[in-house]
Amino acid sequence: MAEQPIEKGTVRFKCPNCMKYELTRTAHERKIAAKYTCPACGFTGPN
């Protein structure tokens, strides 16, 4: 199955703690600094 194109301003990155899970953040989530949690290790960001 082909990957879906991502919306402008959306980023994908590996969890900065475990590097095992790829997280996706939309431009809106980044702008409002919405929290995210890695399902692999429980790391919560941003900050």
Backbone hydrogen bonds, N-H to C=O, Kabsch-Sander energy under -0.5 kcal/mol:
donor,donor_aa,acceptor,acceptor_aa,energy
10,T,7,E,-2.2
11,V,25,R,-2.7
13,F,23,L,-2.3
15,C,21,Y,-2.2
19,M,15,C,-1.7
23,L,13,F,-3.4
23,L,21,Y,-0.6
25,R,11,V,-2.7
30,R,26,T,-2.2
31,K,27,A,-2.5
32,I,28,H,-2.3
33,A,30,R,-0.8
34,A,29,E,-2.5
36,Y,45,G,-2.7
38,C,43,F,-2.8
42,G,38,C,-2.4
45,G,36,Y,-2.2
